[in-house]
Amino acid sequence: MHYIYIIYSHKIDKFYVGETQFVKQRLKQHNQETYKGAFTKSANDWIIVKTIPFKSRNEALKAEK
């Protein structure tokens, strides 16, 4: 199962949309600033707002766009 996830940061008052199989793990990575140069690096208080399940990664990626 793949998911589109929407996260929000109060610190910068922004939303971010991404795709993953492992939402909780990915949220932890965003909050630990794992991705150098990524948009989400500008905050470390991201919270999950919404997750949407998809049967395949291709379906999730199409919906993400």
Long-range contacts (C-beta under 8 A, 24 or more apart in sequence): 1-53, 1-54, 1-55, 2-53, 2-54, 2-55, 2-56, 2-57, 2-59, 2-60, 3-51, 3-52, 3-53, 3-54, 3-60, 4-51, 4-52, 4-54, 4-60, 4-63, 4-64, 5-48, 5-50, 5-51, 5-52, 6-48, 6-49, 6-50, 6-51, 7-40, 7-46, 7-47, 7-48, 7-49, 8-46, 8-47, 8-49, 9-40, 9-42, 9-43, 9-45, 9-46, 9-47, 10-45, 10-47, 11-43, 11-44, 11-45, 12-42, 12-43, 14-39, 14-42, 14-43, 15-49, 16-40, 16-46, 17-64, 18-64, 19-57, 19-60, 19-61, 19-64, 21-57, 23-48, 23-51
